[in-house]
Amino acid sequence: MLHRYCSQFLAYCQLADFSARSIQALTIRLNELANFLKTQKLPVRDVRAERAQALK
């Protein structure tokens, strides 16, 4: 599911005329995030809920 959102976001960045280097950097960082989340025991929605709770 995260992959789909990342792909859509990167497609938007291309349409918004981000530089190729910016898109490349975003791609790398998003892949790092996806790999990190794969190593966690919590589902993504729980990570998001914990983050939202921390911001309150």
PDB file of N, CA, C, O and CB in Angstrom:
ATOM      1  N   MET A   1       0.825  -1.192   0.000  1.00  0.00           N
ATOM      2  CA  MET A   1       0.000   0.000   0.000  1.00  0.00           C
ATOM      3  C   MET A   1       0.872   1.260   0.000  1.00  0.00           C
ATOM      4  O   MET A   1       0.592   2.212  -0.728  1.00  0.00           O
ATOM      5  CB  MET A   1      -0.940  -0.004   1.211  1.00  0.00           C
ATOM      6  N   LEU A   2       1.909   1.261   0.803  1.00  0.00           N
ATOM      7  CA  LEU A   2       2.807   2.411   0.847  1.00  0.00           C
ATOM      8  C   LEU A   2       3.445   2.647  -0.522  1.00  0.00           C
ATOM      9  O   LEU A   2       3.623   3.790  -0.944  1.00  0.00           O
ATOM     10  CB  LEU A   2       3.895   2.204   1.915  1.00  0.00           C
ATOM     11  N   HIS A   3       3.785   1.569  -1.205  1.00  0.00           N
ATOM     12  CA  HIS A   3       4.409   1.687  -2.520  1.00  0.00           C
ATOM     13  C   HIS A   3       3.503   2.463  -3.482  1.00  0.00           C
ATOM     14  O   HIS A   3       3.977   3.294  -4.257  1.00  0.00           O
ATOM     15  CB  HIS A   3       4.724   0.290  -3.091  1.00  0.00           C
ATOM     16  N   ARG A   4       2.198   2.182  -3.423  1.00  0.00           N
ATOM     17  CA  ARG A   4       1.255   2.876  -4.313  1.00  0.00           C
ATOM     18  C   ARG A   4       1.235   4.374  -4.024  1.00  0.00           C
ATOM     19  O   ARG A   4       1.254   5.186  -4.948  1.00  0.00           O
ATOM     20  CB  ARG A   4      -0.163   2.291  -4.160  1.00  0.00           C
ATOM     21  N   TYR A   5       1.196   4.741  -2.744  1.00  0.00           N
ATOM     22  CA  TYR A   5       1.196   6.154  -2.383  1.00  0.00           C
ATOM     23  C   TYR A   5       2.494   6.838  -2.798  1.00  0.00           C
ATOM     24  O   TYR A   5       2.484   7.970  -3.282  1.00  0.00           O
ATOM     25  CB  TYR A   5       0.978   6.313  -0.886  1.00  0.00           C
ATOM     26  N   CYS A   6       3.596   6.148  -2.604  1.00  0.00           N
ATOM     27  CA  CYS A   6       4.894   6.714  -2.993  1.00  0.00           C
ATOM     28  C   CYS A   6       4.954   6.922  -4.498  1.00  0.00           C
ATOM     29  O   CYS A   6       5.431   7.956  -4.966  1.00  0.00           O
ATOM     30  CB  CYS A   6       6.048   5.799  -2.539  1.00  0.00           C
ATOM     31  N   SER A   7       4.476   5.953  -5.249  1.00  0.00           N
ATOM     32  CA  SER A   7       4.483   6.064  -6.712  1.00  0.00           C
ATOM     33  C   SER A   7       3.636   7.240  -7.172  1.00  0.00           C
ATOM     34  O   SER A   7       4.032   7.993  -8.062  1.00  0.00           O
ATOM     35  CB  SER A   7       3.973   4.767  -7.354  1.00  0.00           C
ATOM     36  N   GLN A   8       2.471   7.392  -6.563  1.00  0.00           N
ATOM     37  CA  GLN A   8       1.590   8.503  -6.929  1.00  0.00           C
ATOM     38  C   GLN A   8       2.219   9.843  -6.560  1.00  0.00           C
ATOM     39  O   GLN A   8       2.120  10.806  -7.321  1.00  0.00           O
ATOM     40  CB  GLN A   8       0.225   8.356  -6.241  1.00  0.00           C
ATOM     41  N   PHE A   9       2.858   9.909  -5.409  1.00  0.00           N
ATOM     42  CA  PHE A   9       3.509  11.136  -4.985  1.00  0.00           C
ATOM     43  C   PHE A   9       4.650  11.497  -5.928  1.00  0.00           C
ATOM     44  O   PHE A   9       4.801  12.660  -6.305  1.00  0.00           O
ATOM     45  CB  PHE A   9       4.026  10.997  -3.555  1.00  0.00           C
ATOM     46  N   LEU A  10       5.450  10.512  -6.310  1.00  0.00           N
ATOM     47  CA  LEU A  10       6.564  10.776  -7.222  1.00  0.00           C
ATOM     48  C   LEU A  10       6.062  11.190  -8.605  1.00  0.00           C
ATOM     49  O   LEU A  10       6.675  12.033  -9.261  1.00  0.00           O
ATOM     50  CB  LEU A  10       7.460   9.536  -7.340  1.00  0.00           C
ATOM     51  N   ALA A  11       4.960  10.608  -9.045  1.00  0.00           N
ATOM     52  CA  ALA A  11       4.366  11.008 -10.324  1.00  0.00           C
ATOM     53  C   ALA A  11       3.908  12.468 -10.257  1.00  0.00           C
ATOM     54  O   ALA A  11       4.086  13.229 -11.208  1.00  0.00           O
ATOM     55  CB  ALA A  11       3.173  10.080 -10.689  1.00  0.00           C
ATOM     56  N   TYR A  12       3.312  12.849  -9.115  1.00  0.00           N
ATOM     57  CA  TYR A  12       2.920  14.249  -8.935  1.00  0.00           C
ATOM     58  C   TYR A  12       4.142  15.168  -8.989  1.00  0.00           C
ATOM     59  O   TYR A  12       4.101  16.233  -9.604  1.00  0.00           O
ATOM     60  CB  TYR A  12       2.177  14.432  -7.596  1.00  0.00           C
ATOM     61  N   CYS A  13       5.216  14.749  -8.346  1.00  0.00           N
ATOM     62  CA  CYS A  13       6.437  15.558  -8.340  1.00  0.00           C
ATOM     63  C   CYS A  13       6.952  15.787  -9.763  1.00  0.00           C
ATOM     64  O   CYS A  13       7.425  16.874 -10.096  1.00  0.00           O
ATOM     65  CB  CYS A  13       7.524  14.880  -7.487  1.00  0.00           C
ATOM     66  N   GLN A  14       6.854  14.760 -10.585  1.00  0.00           N
ATOM     67  CA  GLN A  14       7.275  14.920 -11.983  1.00  0.00           C
ATOM     68  C   GLN A  14       6.365  15.906 -12.704  1.00  0.00           C
ATOM     69  O   GLN A  14       6.839  16.745 -13.470  1.00  0.00           O
ATOM     70  CB  GLN A  14       7.271  13.560 -12.713  1.00  0.00           C
ATOM     71  N   LEU A  15       5.064  15.809 -12.463  1.00  0.00           N
ATOM     72  CA  LEU A  15       4.123  16.740 -13.090  1.00  0.00           C
ATOM     73  C   LEU A  15       4.338  18.171 -12.602  1.00  0.00           C
ATOM     74  O   LEU A  15       4.140  19.130 -13.347  1.00  0.00           O
ATOM     75  CB  LEU A  15       2.684  16.306 -12.809  1.00  0.00           C
ATOM     76  N   ALA A  16       4.745  18.299 -11.345  1.00  0.00           N
ATOM     77  CA  ALA A  16       4.981  19.623 -10.767  1.00  0.00           C
ATOM     78  C   ALA A  16       6.354  20.164 -11.151  1.00  0.00           C
ATOM     79  O   ALA A  16       6.778  21.207 -10.652  1.00  0.00           O
ATOM     80  CB  ALA A  16       4.851  19.567  -9.247  1.00  0.00           C
ATOM     81  N   ASP A  17       7.036  19.463 -12.024  1.00  0.00           N
ATOM     82  CA  ASP A  17       8.321  19.891 -12.581  1.00  0.00           C
ATOM     83  C   ASP A  17       9.444  19.964 -11.541  1.00  0.00           C
ATOM     84  O   ASP A  17      10.288  20.859 -11.571  1.00  0.00           O
ATOM     85  CB  ASP A  17       8.160  21.238 -13.235  1.00  0.00           C
ATOM     86  N   PHE A  18       9.425  18.978 -10.608  1.00  0.00           N
ATOM     87  CA  PHE A  18      10.571  18.850  -9.708  1.00  0.00           C
ATOM     88  C   PHE A  18      11.770  18.427 -10.541  1.00  0.00           C
ATOM     89  O   PHE A  18      11.614  17.770 -11.571  1.00  0.00           O
ATOM     90  CB  PHE A  18      10.289  17.819  -8.554  1.00  0.00           C
ATOM     91  N   SER A  19      12.947  18.795 -10.110  1.00  0.00           N
ATOM     92  CA  SER A  19      14.147  18.399 -10.854  1.00  0.00           C
ATOM     93  C   SER A  19      14.356  16.890 -10.743  1.00  0.00           C
ATOM     94  O   SER A  19      13.881  16.255  -9.801  1.00  0.00           O
ATOM     95  CB  SER A  19      15.397  19.159 -10.330  1.00  0.00           C
ATOM     96  N   ALA A  20      15.064  16.332 -11.703  1.00  0.00           N
ATOM     97  CA  ALA A  20      15.349  14.899 -11.694  1.00  0.00           C
ATOM     98  C   ALA A  20      16.122  14.514 -10.439  1.00  0.00           C
ATOM     99  O   ALA A  20      15.907  13.444  -9.869  1.00  0.00           O
ATOM    100  CB  ALA A  20      16.138  14.497 -12.949  1.00  0.00           C
ATOM    101  N   ARG A  21      17.013  15.385 -10.020  1.00  0.00           N
ATOM    102  CA  ARG A  21      17.812  15.100  -8.820  1.00  0.00           C
ATOM    103  C   ARG A  21      16.933  15.084  -7.564  1.00  0.00           C
ATOM    104  O   ARG A  21      17.144  14.254  -6.681  1.00  0.00           O
ATOM    105  CB  ARG A  21      18.938  16.146  -8.664  1.00  0.00           C
ATOM    106  N   SER A  22      15.967  15.973  -7.474  1.00  0.00           N
ATOM    107  CA  SER A  22      15.050  15.989  -6.334  1.00  0.00           C
ATOM    108  C   SER A  22      14.209  14.729  -6.297  1.00  0.00           C
ATOM    109  O   SER A  22      14.011  14.135  -5.237  1.00  0.00           O
ATOM    110  CB  SER A  22      14.145  17.218  -6.388  1.00  0.00           C
ATOM    111  N   ILE A  23      13.716  14.325  -7.450  1.00  0.00           N
ATOM    112  CA  ILE A  23      12.907  13.110  -7.523  1.00  0.00           C
ATOM    113  C   ILE A  23      13.747  11.899  -7.153  1.00  0.00           C
ATOM    114  O   ILE A  23      13.267  10.994  -6.470  1.00  0.00           O
ATOM    115  CB  ILE A  23      12.306  12.936  -8.931  1.00  0.00           C
ATOM    116  N   GLN A  24      14.985  11.875  -7.592  1.00  0.00           N
ATOM    117  CA  GLN A  24      15.881  10.772  -7.243  1.00  0.00           C
ATOM    118  C   GLN A  24      16.110  10.732  -5.730  1.00  0.00           C
ATOM    119  O   GLN A  24      16.083   9.657  -5.131  1.00  0.00           O
ATOM    120  CB  GLN A  24      17.231  10.910  -7.989  1.00  0.00           C
ATOM    121  N   ALA A  25      16.333  11.880  -5.115  1.00  0.00           N
ATOM    122  CA  ALA A  25      16.547  11.936  -3.668  1.00  0.00           C
ATOM    123  C   ALA A  25      15.291  11.501  -2.917  1.00  0.00           C
ATOM    124  O   ALA A  25      15.377  10.758  -1.940  1.00  0.00           O
ATOM    125  CB  ALA A  25      16.956  13.356  -3.239  1.00  0.00           C
ATOM    126  N   LEU A  26      14.131  11.958  -3.369  1.00  0.00           N
ATOM    127  CA  LEU A  26      12.875  11.544  -2.743  1.00  0.00           C
ATOM    128  C   LEU A  26      12.671  10.040  -2.856  1.00  0.00           C
ATOM    129  O   LEU A  26      12.243   9.394  -1.900  1.00  0.00           O
ATOM    130  CB  LEU A  26      11.697  12.280  -3.379  1.00  0.00           C
ATOM    131  N   THR A  27      12.974   9.487  -4.015  1.00  0.00           N
ATOM    132  CA  THR A  27      12.825   8.056  -4.230  1.00  0.00           C
ATOM    133  C   THR A  27      13.695   7.268  -3.251  1.00  0.00           C
ATOM    134  O   THR A  27      13.251   6.280  -2.666  1.00  0.00           O
ATOM    135  CB  THR A  27      13.185   7.694  -5.676  1.00  0.00           C
ATOM    136  N   ILE A  28      14.919   7.709  -3.087  1.00  0.00           N
ATOM    137  CA  ILE A  28      15.835   7.036  -2.165  1.00  0.00           C
ATOM    138  C   ILE A  28      15.292   7.092  -0.742  1.00  0.00           C
ATOM    139  O   ILE A  28      15.259   6.077  -0.048  1.00  0.00           O
ATOM    140  CB  ILE A  28      17.238   7.675  -2.228  1.00  0.00           C
ATOM    141  N   ARG A  29      14.872   8.263  -0.312  1.00  0.00           N
ATOM    142  CA  ARG A  29      14.365   8.421   1.054  1.00  0.00           C
ATOM    143  C   ARG A  29      13.070   7.641   1.282  1.00  0.00           C
ATOM    144  O   ARG A  29      12.886   7.047   2.345  1.00  0.00           O
ATOM    145  CB  ARG A  29      14.134   9.895   1.356  1.00  0.00           C
ATOM    146  N   LEU A  30      12.188   7.638   0.310  1.00  0.00           N
ATOM    147  CA  LEU A  30      10.950   6.882   0.457  1.00  0.00           C
ATOM    148  C   LEU A  30      11.218   5.386   0.514  1.00  0.00           C
ATOM    149  O   LEU A  30      10.541   4.664   1.245  1.00  0.00           O
ATOM    150  CB  LEU A  30       9.998   7.197  -0.689  1.00  0.00           C
ATOM    151  N   ASN A  31      12.191   4.915  -0.243  1.00  0.00           N
ATOM    152  CA  ASN A  31      12.570   3.500  -0.176  1.00  0.00           C
ATOM    153  C   ASN A  31      13.175   3.174   1.180  1.00  0.00           C
ATOM    154  O   ASN A  31      12.927   2.098   1.725  1.00  0.00           O
ATOM    155  CB  ASN A  31      13.563   3.148  -1.298  1.00  0.00           C
ATOM    156  N   GLU A  32      13.961   4.082   1.727  1.00  0.00           N
ATOM    157  CA  GLU A  32      14.520   3.874   3.065  1.00  0.00           C
ATOM    158  C   GLU A  32      13.401   3.798   4.107  1.00  0.00           C
ATOM    159  O   GLU A  32      13.440   2.957   5.005  1.00  0.00           O
ATOM    160  CB  GLU A  32      15.508   5.009   3.423  1.00  0.00           C
ATOM    161  N   LEU A  33      12.419   4.667   3.984  1.00  0.00           N
ATOM    162  CA  LEU A  33      11.286   4.633   4.900  1.00  0.00           C
ATOM    163  C   LEU A  33      10.533   3.312   4.781  1.00  0.00           C
ATOM    164  O   LEU A  33      10.191   2.699   5.793  1.00  0.00           O
ATOM    165  CB  LEU A  33      10.343   5.809   4.629  1.00  0.00           C
ATOM    166  N   ALA A  34      10.275   2.877   3.569  1.00  0.00           N
ATOM    167  CA  ALA A  34       9.563   1.615   3.363  1.00  0.00           C
ATOM    168  C   ALA A  34      10.341   0.447   3.962  1.00  0.00           C
ATOM    169  O   ALA A  34       9.753  -0.433   4.590  1.00  0.00           O
ATOM    170  CB  ALA A  34       9.319   1.375   1.866  1.00  0.00           C
ATOM    171  N   ASN A  35      11.650   0.435   3.772  1.00  0.00           N
ATOM    172  CA  ASN A  35      12.468  -0.640   4.341  1.00  0.00           C
ATOM    173  C   ASN A  35      12.460  -0.592   5.864  1.00  0.00           C
ATOM    174  O   ASN A  35      12.406  -1.635   6.516  1.00  0.00           O
ATOM    175  CB  ASN A  35      13.906  -0.549   3.824  1.00  0.00           C
ATOM    176  N   PHE A  36      12.514   0.602   6.433  1.00  0.00           N
ATOM    177  CA  PHE A  36      12.450   0.746   7.884  1.00  0.00           C
ATOM    178  C   PHE A  36      11.126   0.208   8.417  1.00  0.00           C
ATOM    179  O   PHE A  36      11.100  -0.526   9.405  1.00  0.00           O
ATOM    180  CB  PHE A  36      12.631   2.217   8.288  1.00  0.00           C
ATOM    181  N   LEU A  37      10.033   0.575   7.761  1.00  0.00           N
ATOM    182  CA  LEU A  37       8.722   0.137   8.231  1.00  0.00           C
ATOM    183  C   LEU A  37       8.569  -1.380   8.130  1.00  0.00           C
ATOM    184  O   LEU A  37       7.855  -1.983   8.932  1.00  0.00           O
ATOM    185  CB  LEU A  37       7.620   0.828   7.433  1.00  0.00           C
ATOM    186  N   LYS A  38       9.224  -1.993   7.164  1.00  0.00           N
ATOM    187  CA  LYS A  38       9.173  -3.452   7.044  1.00  0.00           C
ATOM    188  C   LYS A  38       9.841  -4.132   8.236  1.00  0.00           C
ATOM    189  O   LYS A  38       9.479  -5.255   8.586  1.00  0.00           O
ATOM    190  CB  LYS A  38       9.845  -3.901   5.743  1.00  0.00           C
ATOM    191  N   THR A  39      10.802  -3.471   8.859  1.00  0.00           N
ATOM    192  CA  THR A  39      11.516  -4.067   9.986  1.00  0.00           C
ATOM    193  C   THR A  39      10.776  -3.882  11.311  1.00  0.00           C
ATOM    194  O   THR A  39      11.140  -4.499  12.312  1.00  0.00           O
ATOM    195  CB  THR A  39      12.903  -3.467  10.090  1.00  0.00           C
ATOM    196  N   GLN A  40       9.752  -3.048  11.326  1.00  0.00           N
ATOM    197  CA  GLN A  40       9.011  -2.772  12.549  1.00  0.00           C
ATOM    198  C   GLN A  40       7.901  -3.800  12.739  1.00  0.00           C
ATOM    199  O   GLN A  40       7.369  -4.349  11.774  1.00  0.00           O
ATOM    200  CB  GLN A  40       8.427  -1.350  12.518  1.00  0.00           C
ATOM    201  N   LYS A  41       7.568  -4.045  13.983  1.00  0.00           N
ATOM    202  CA  LYS A  41       6.515  -5.001  14.291  1.00  0.00           C
ATOM    203  C   LYS A  41       5.129  -4.374  14.230  1.00  0.00           C
ATOM    204  O   LYS A  41       4.123  -5.080  14.163  1.00  0.00           O
ATOM    205  CB  LYS A  41       6.744  -5.598  15.656  1.00  0.00           C
ATOM    206  N   LEU A  42       5.079  -3.041  14.253  1.00  0.00           N
ATOM    207  CA  LEU A  42       3.804  -2.349  14.221  1.00  0.00           C
ATOM    208  C   LEU A  42       3.341  -2.123  12.789  1.00  0.00           C
ATOM    209  O   LEU A  42       4.154  -1.789  11.927  1.00  0.00           O
ATOM    210  CB  LEU A  42       3.902  -1.022  14.958  1.00  0.00           C
ATOM    211  N   PRO A  43       2.050  -2.299  12.520  1.00  0.00           N
ATOM    212  CA  PRO A  43       1.530  -1.916  11.205  1.00  0.00           C
ATOM    213  C   PRO A  43       1.669  -0.408  11.002  1.00  0.00           C
ATOM    214  O   PRO A  43       1.782   0.341  11.972  1.00  0.00           O
ATOM    215  CB  PRO A  43       0.049  -2.344  11.058  1.00  0.00           C
ATOM    216  N   VAL A  44       1.663   0.032   9.767  1.00  0.00           N
ATOM    217  CA  VAL A  44       1.835   1.447   9.447  1.00  0.00           C
ATOM    218  C   VAL A  44       0.794   2.295  10.154  1.00  0.00           C
ATOM    219  O   VAL A  44       1.123   3.371  10.652  1.00  0.00           O
ATOM    220  CB  VAL A  44       1.755   1.668   7.940  1.00  0.00           C
ATOM    221  N   ARG A  45      -0.432   1.853  10.215  1.00  0.00           N
ATOM    222  CA  ARG A  45      -1.483   2.663  10.843  1.00  0.00           C
ATOM    223  C   ARG A  45      -1.179   2.882  12.323  1.00  0.00           C
ATOM    224  O   ARG A  45      -1.501   3.941  12.861  1.00  0.00           O
ATOM    225  CB  ARG A  45      -2.863   1.988  10.677  1.00  0.00           C
ATOM    226  N   ASP A  46      -0.561   1.895  12.998  1.00  0.00           N
ATOM    227  CA  ASP A  46      -0.198   2.066  14.399  1.00  0.00           C
ATOM    228  C   ASP A  46       0.944   3.064  14.548  1.00  0.00           C
ATOM    229  O   ASP A  46       0.958   3.850  15.496  1.00  0.00           O
ATOM    230  CB  ASP A  46       0.192   0.722  15.016  1.00  0.00           C
ATOM    231  N   VAL A  47       1.897   3.044  13.625  1.00  0.00           N
ATOM    232  CA  VAL A  47       2.996   4.006  13.652  1.00  0.00           C
ATOM    233  C   VAL A  47       2.434   5.406  13.465  1.00  0.00           C
ATOM    234  O   VAL A  47       2.851   6.342  14.148  1.00  0.00           O
ATOM    235  CB  VAL A  47       4.051   3.684  12.557  1.00  0.00           C
ATOM    236  N   ARG A  48       1.494   5.551  12.546  1.00  0.00           N
ATOM    237  CA  ARG A  48       0.871   6.850  12.295  1.00  0.00           C
ATOM    238  C   ARG A  48       0.098   7.312  13.516  1.00  0.00           C
ATOM    239  O   ARG A  48       0.160   8.491  13.864  1.00  0.00           O
ATOM    240  CB  ARG A  48      -0.058   6.782  11.074  1.00  0.00           C
ATOM    241  N   ALA A  49      -0.631   6.415  14.182  1.00  0.00           N
ATOM    242  CA  ALA A  49      -1.402   6.761  15.365  1.00  0.00           C
ATOM    243  C   ALA A  49      -0.478   7.167  16.511  1.00  0.00           C
ATOM    244  O   ALA A  49      -0.779   8.116  17.236  1.00  0.00           O
ATOM    245  CB  ALA A  49      -2.290   5.586  15.785  1.00  0.00           C
ATOM    246  N   GLU A  50       0.629   6.472  16.683  1.00  0.00           N
ATOM    247  CA  GLU A  50       1.579   6.833  17.729  1.00  0.00           C
ATOM    248  C   GLU A  50       2.176   8.212  17.454  1.00  0.00           C
ATOM    249  O   GLU A  50       2.346   9.006  18.379  1.00  0.00           O
ATOM    250  CB  GLU A  50       2.693   5.777  17.835  1.00  0.00           C
ATOM    251  N   ARG A  51       2.490   8.498  16.218  1.00  0.00           N
ATOM    252  CA  ARG A  51       3.057   9.797  15.853  1.00  0.00           C
ATOM    253  C   ARG A  51       2.051  10.908  16.111  1.00  0.00           C
ATOM    254  O   ARG A  51       2.409  11.964  16.632  1.00  0.00           O
ATOM    255  CB  ARG A  51       3.490   9.805  14.377  1.00  0.00           C
ATOM    256  N   ALA A  52       0.802  10.674  15.751  1.00  0.00           N
ATOM    257  CA  ALA A  52      -0.243  11.671  15.983  1.00  0.00           C
ATOM    258  C   ALA A  52      -0.432  11.913  17.477  1.00  0.00           C
ATOM    259  O   ALA A  52      -0.644  13.047  17.906  1.00  0.00           O
ATOM    260  CB  ALA A  52      -1.569  11.222  15.346  1.00  0.00           C
ATOM    261  N   GLN A  53      -0.355  10.852  18.260  1.00  0.00           N
ATOM    262  CA  GLN A  53      -0.488  10.983  19.704  1.00  0.00           C
ATOM    263  C   GLN A  53       0.663  11.803  20.284  1.00  0.00           C
ATOM    264  O   GLN A  53       0.463  12.593  21.207  1.00  0.00           O
ATOM    265  CB  GLN A  53      -0.541   9.600  20.363  1.00  0.00           C
ATOM    266  N   ALA A  54       1.865  11.615  19.744  1.00  0.00           N
ATOM    267  CA  ALA A  54       3.030  12.328  20.236  1.00  0.00           C
ATOM    268  C   ALA A  54       2.946  13.824  19.928  1.00  0.00           C
ATOM    269  O   ALA A  54       3.520  14.640  20.649  1.00  0.00           O
ATOM    270  CB  ALA A  54       4.296  11.740  19.632  1.00  0.00           C
ATOM    271  N   LEU A  55       2.239  14.183  18.868  1.00  0.00           N
ATOM    272  CA  LEU A  55       2.119  15.579  18.481  1.00  0.00           C
ATOM    273  C   LEU A  55       1.109  16.358  19.315  1.00  0.00           C
ATOM    274  O   LEU A  55       1.101  17.589  19.299  1.00  0.00           O
ATOM    275  CB  LEU A  55       1.742  15.665  17.042  1.00  0.00           C
ATOM    276  N   LYS A  56       0.274  15.653  20.029  1.00  0.00           N
ATOM    277  CA  LYS A  56      -0.774  16.330  20.849  1.00  0.00           C
ATOM    278  C   LYS A  56      -0.188  16.932  22.090  1.00  0.00           C
ATOM    279  O   LYS A  56      -0.911  17.532  22.886  1.00  0.00           O
ATOM    280  CB  LYS A  56      -1.888  15.350  21.243  1.00  0.00           C
TER     281      LYS A  56
END
